[in-house]
């Protein structure tokens, strides 16, 4: 059984809590609910996969700051959970305005539970129905996988395999090669209008927003992409299960009928050699096989799927369209790509890469890290190492839709390699020691204010907006900060040192007299 948010709101177990949806029911009612959880942990977003209904009793939100509440809701929206349901009338009397605003900005369905109802009962009742439906889909998926296996064993073509999927899913199905060209397609919608009907605008294979998409790996590269058209009659969860379980047969069929090029396979071997720290002679040999210029500028990109759905093919197509030459390797955990940059505009090319990763994927749930520029394939391992270190150093990397720039974390990367923690502590204390002690003693957030002000170029208006405070309040904070620093640092040559100290303090968890002595991870 499939449950959408409309079903959940009208469910007997949920109605006992007198739910009120903040927002347009029509916009949210069709959202599919995958599972029901209850938790008071405010940093739970990285532990979720997406599609969950999250129940909260409001205890943690009641005592959290405005900023923490916003970050909580924003992180859940980025994780694409189905909805957040918060109980009011207890510790949390009403839903705070910043929670409602953050949910609206993030497109997250926010439900207010105006009566007390046992969360255990709600979760058990809804999850039992979801489990029953999941078992049926697994059985149906096994039947379809068996059909694909029999067809392949009988010598069936790619078109025949695609036709089985289209028929059994009652959906339009397309198989695209790595360049995006259609290899096979089949119409399976029972309600599809005639070709000359004006309503015959079925989703095209080049309309990813109207498609479920599954990458098919062949010899370490994405050999093809399977797209299933989304329509009102589609059992979306069944299609997801089939797409995950039927790819092995399609991978074998692609290897037989359309094997990847030697250059593509060579590119995957080259990236694996970079990952494995192979010697220079081996890197140069594999670079030649992959068509990579050995002495041209490049950088390494690492990608993790932040939303639980791992589909590197979309990333590969995005980068292959816009850059001179790109080689990929993807396994079940991450995508690693070596991107060749324009020798005539290395920095501009790298900046464009970051922009493409940030804006070029609709509904992006990826977390990317872009390493620093390497000036030959022999430096690719360094770019990879720094990209990986940046993922560990940037706390925003826990959420999907993030691009971490290793060059923007130069201070943190350098400090993480300083063996003498006492030296770093003395530097930070010299620069902002009094401010840290003030925050520790009085529970203020002057360090956060200073960090934001420095990061935004000492722009007071932008800082006030970023911190969600009135400008007079910010001016008061800044005057207090300047007093603790010994004066306004602008025009004194202190700004660079202050910015480094602020970032190191966050990285090494330095707060007043409390000092952990190791970088935050």
N, C-alpha and C positions, 0 to 999 in steps of 0.2 A: 504494500500500500504506500502511495506517495502522500505525504502531508505537506500542504503549503501553509503559509502564515494565516490565511483566512480560515483554514480548517482548525488550526491550533487555537485561534481566538474564540472560536465557537465550540471548542471541545469542552465536555462537561467538567473535566478536572481543572481546566483553565478558567472557566467561567466562575468557579467558586472564588477566585481571587479578584473578581470584578475588574478585568483588564480594560485599560483605556489606551488606544494607540494614538500617539502624538504624531499626526501627519495624515496624509490621504490614504485611506484604506485601499482605494483602487490602485495606488502606486505600489503598494507593498503586499497585497493579498496573495499574489501568485508566487511569491518567493518560496522556494523549496526549503523545508527544514530537514536537515540530515540527522541531527541528534539533539538531545536536550541535556544541558549541564547546569549545575548550580555551583557558584563559587563567589567568595568575597575577596579573592586575590586580585589586586588592581593591575598587576603586570602579567596577567594570564594570556594575553593575546598571542605570544609566540608559541604557546602550547596548544592552540586551536588550529584546525585545518580549514575552517570556513564552512558555512552552512549550518552552524549550530544556533540553537536558541539558548541564550545564556540567562539564567535566573540569578538575581542578586537581591539579598535582603536589605541592602542599603547601609549596613553597619560601617563598612570601610569608606564608602562615599560620604557618609555623614561627618567624618572627622578629617577628610582629605581637603587639601587646599584647592582653590579654584583651578590653578594650573594643572594639578594632578588629575582632577576630575576631567578636564578637557583632554589631557593626554590619554587617559583611560578610554574615553569614548572614541577618540580619534584612532587609537591603535586597534580597537575592535572593528571600526568601520573599514580600516585598511586591510584587516584580516578577512573581510567579507563574511562575517557571521550573518546568520539570517535575521536575528533581532536580539536586542537587549531588553529584558524585562526586570524592572526595579520595583521592589515593594516600598510603599510610602505609608506614613502614619505611625511608624515605629521610630527607630533611631533617626531615620531620614523622614522628616515631616512631609516635605513636598519635593518634587524634582527641582534641583537647582537650575536657574536659567542657563548657566554655562553648559550644563549637560544636554539640555534641549537644543541649544544653539549648535553645539558640536555635532550632535546626531543629525541635525538638519543639514549642516555643511558637509558632512561625510556621507549623506544618503543612507544612514542607518535607521532601520525601523526601531523605534523606542516605545516600549510598552510600560505604562504605569500600572502596577498591581495595587489597587486601592483597598483590598481586604487581605487579611492574613489567611494563607492557605498553605498546607504542607508541601514544600518543594519536592520532597521524596515522592509523594503521591502523584504530583504532576509529571515528574520525570519518568517514573515507572510506567504510568499509563500511556504516555505518548511514545516512549521508547519501545514498549512492547509491540505497539502497532508498527513502528518503523522496522524493528527486527524481523517481524513476520514478513513484511514486504521485501526486505533485503534477502531473506532466504529464498523466496520465490524467484527473485531476479538472478541469484547465483545459479539456481537450477536451470533457468531458461538460458542463461549465458553459456553454461556447459553444453546444452543442446546445440546452440549455434556454433560453438567452437568445434563440436564434433562434426557438424555439417561442413565447416570449412576444411577440416582435416581430411574428410572423405573426398571432397572435391579436389583438393590439392594432390592427394595420393593417386587420383584417377587422371592426373595430368591437366587439371583445370587451369584456365588462364587467369590473369589478374582481373579481367572483366567478369569472369564467372564468379570469382570470390566476392567482388564488389556487389554483384547482383544478389547474391545470397544475403549479404548484410542489409541491402536496401529492402529486400522482401521481408526479412524477419524483423527488422526494426520499423518497417512501414515509414521509411524516411528516404529522402534523396541523399545519396552517398557519392562522394568524389574521392578519387585517389590522385594526388598531385606529386610530381617529382620534386627534387630539391630546388629546382629553379622556379617552381610554382606552376608549371604546365600540367594540364589535366592528362593523366595516363589512362584512367578508366572512370566511368560514371554510370549510375543507374538510378532511375526514378522509382521510388518505392512508396510514395504518398498515395494512399487510397483515395484521398479527397482532392488530388491534384486537378486543377481546371484544365480544360483543353488548351492546346498550344495557342489557338487564335482567340482565346478568351482574354479580355483586358485584365482579368484578375490573375493571369498566369505568371505573375511576377514572383516566381519561387525564388528563394534565396540563391544567389549565384555562388559558385565555388570560391570566387575572389571576394566574398563578403564575410570576413571572419567573425563579425559581430553576430551574424545569424547562423553560426556554425559551432558545433562541438568539434574540437580538433585533437588529433592524436598523432604523435610522431612515431615513425616506424624505424628503429635502428637497424642498420646493416653494417657489420664489420666496424663498429665504433663510430660511424657517422649516421646522420639522419638521412636515410635512403629515400623516404617519401613521407607524405602527410596524408592521413585519412581525415576527411571532413564529413560530418553528418549534419544535414540540414535540420534546424530547429523549427518545429511547427507545433500547433496546439495539441495535436494528437500524439506527439512523440513522448515515449516513456524515457525521459532524460536520464534517469538513474540507471535504467537498463542499458542505454547506449554507453554510459560511462563505464559500466562493468564490462560490457562486451569489448569496448575499445581498449580496455586494459588487459583483457585476457585473450583476445583473438589476434594480438599483434605478432605473436611468434610465427603463426602460419603465414601471415602476410609478409613477414621478414624473409622467411624461406622462399616464398614465391618471388619476391623481388630479387633475391640473390640468384635465383634461377633465370628469371626473365629479364631483369634490368639491374645487373650488378653495378655497384658504385664505381666511378672512374678510378684509375690508378692514382690520379692526382688527389682525389678526395681521400682515398685510403692513406696515401702518403702524408697528407696533412694531419690526419689523426695520429699517425705514427710519430710525426714530428712533435706534436703537442705532448704526446706521452713521453717522448724523450726529454722535453723541457721539464715536465713534471718529475721525471726520475733522475734529473741531474746528470744526464749523459755527458761524456767528454766532448770537447769542441769538435774533434774530427767527425764524430758521429752526428752532431747537430748540423754541421755543414753538409754532410752527405744526405741527411734526411730533408734538409731545407731544399736542396736541389730537386729531390723527388717530388716535393710538395709544391714546387714553383714559387718558393719564397726567396726573395732577393736577400742574400746573406748579410750585406752591409747596409741595408736600408733601415730607416727608423721604424720602430714598432712599439706597441704596448700590449700588455696582456690584460684580458678581461676575465674575471671569475663571476659566474652567475649561479645563484641558488634560487629555487622557487620558494617564495615566502608564503604562498597560499595553499600548499599541499598538492598542487597540480603541477607536474613537472613536464613542460613541453618546450624543449630547446629549439625545435624547428622554427618557431616564430622569430626567435632571436637571431638564428642563423640567416634567415631570409632578410631580416631588417638590416643586418650589417653587410651582407653580401651585396645588397643594392647600392649602398652608399660609400663603400671604401674600396681602395685599389685591389687589395687581396686579403682574404680572411681565411684562416684555417681553424678548424674546430675539433674538439673532442668532448664527448658527453658520456657520462656513465650514470648510474642510478642516483648519484648524490649531487653532482654539479656539472656545469658546463664551463670549459676553459677554452678561450679563444685568443689567438694571436692576430692582432689587427695591424696591417701595414699602413703607416701614416704617409701623408704627402711630404716628400723631401723638401718641397718649396714652401711649405707652410706647416711645419711640424706641430707647433702649439695650437694653431687654428684648427688643424685636423683633429687633434686630440680633444679640444673643446667641443667640436662638433660631434665627436663620438659620445661624449658624456650627455650632450643634449639629446641625441638620437635615442640613447638608452633610457633617458628620463621621460621622453614624450612620445616615442615612436611606437609604443606597444599599448593598444587600447586595453583598459582594465588591468594595467600592469600590476602583477603581484611578485615580480622578481626583485631580488636583492643583488645588485651588481657592485663589484669593486674594480676600479680601473687603476692599473699600476702606473708607475712613472714611465717616462719615455726611455726606451732602450735604443741604442744607436746601431745595434747589429743583433743577429740571432744569438750571438755569444752572451749577450746581456739579458736575454729573454727570461732566464731563471731569476734574475734580480727583480725584474718587473713583476713576475709572478709572486715572489716572496713578499714584496712590499704590498701588493694587492691583498694577499691573504692576511698579512699583519693588520692592514687597515680595517678589514672586516671585524677583527677582534677588538680593535681600539675604538670603533665608532658605535655608541649605544643605539643609534637609529637603525643599525643594520638588523635589528631584531624584527623590524616591520617590513612588509612587502612594499613595492613601489619605491625603493630607495636606490640611489646611485652614490656609492662612497668613492670619493676622489682621493687617492693616496697622496697626491701632491698637496692637497689641502690639510693633510694630517702630518706634514713634515716634522713639526715640533714633537708631536706625540710619538712618531716612529723613532725619532732620534733619542728622545728621553727613555723609551722602552729598552734601548740598547746600552744605556749608561749603567755600568755595573755598580757604581758607587751611589747607592740610594741616599746616603747621607749628604753627598754633594748636591743632589737634586733638592733635597729637603732644605738645605741652607739657602740655595738660590731662591726657592719659592718663599721662604720665610723672610728673606731680605727684601723681596719685592712687595709682598702682600701679607706679611705675618700678622700685623695689627688687625687687618680686615678679617682674616680667618678667625682670630681669637674673638673678635666682636660677634661674628656669626655664631660661634660655638657657645659663647656665654649667654647671648640674648635671644637665640633662636631666629635671627634675622636671615634674609636671603640676599645680602649685599654682594656676595661673590657671584651669584647668578645674574644680578643686575649689571655688575661690571663686565662679566663675560659677554652678555648680550649687547651692551653699549659698545664695547670694543669690536665685536664681530660685525656690527652694523655701521662701522666707520664713525663712531662717536656721534651718530645722528640721533638726537634726543626724541624727535617725533616718531621715527621708525622704532626706536627702542620701546617707547610707551605703548605703541600698537602691539609689538611682539609680546610684551609682558602683560598686556591687558590691564594697564593702570592709567590713571589720569596723569597728564603732564605735570601738574603741580606736585603730585605725589612722587613722580620720578625725579623731579628737580630736588626735592627734599632728600631722597635717597642718594643722589649723586653728590650733593653737598656733604652728606655724611661720609661717603666714600672718599671724597677729596680730602676731607679732614684726616681720615685714617691713613691716607697715602702721603700726606704732607703737602698737599696742594693739587691743583688741576694739572694733570700730566700733559695736556695738549701743548705742543710747542716746546717741550722740555727734553725730548729725546728718550723719554721713558716708555713710550707706548709699546715699542717692540718687546721690551723686557717684561712689561706688565702682561701683555697678551700671552707670551710664552709661559709666564708663571701661572696665570689663570688656567691655562690648558693643562699644565703639568699637575696643578693641584687637583683637578678633576680626575686626571688619569691615575694619580697615585693615592687618591682618596685622602688628601691632606686636609684636615679640618681642625684648625686650632692646634691644640697640643696632641690631638689624636693622629697617629701616623702609622699606616699599615706597612710601608716600606716596599710594596710591590705594585706594579701597574694594575689598574682595574681591568678585569676581563669579563 
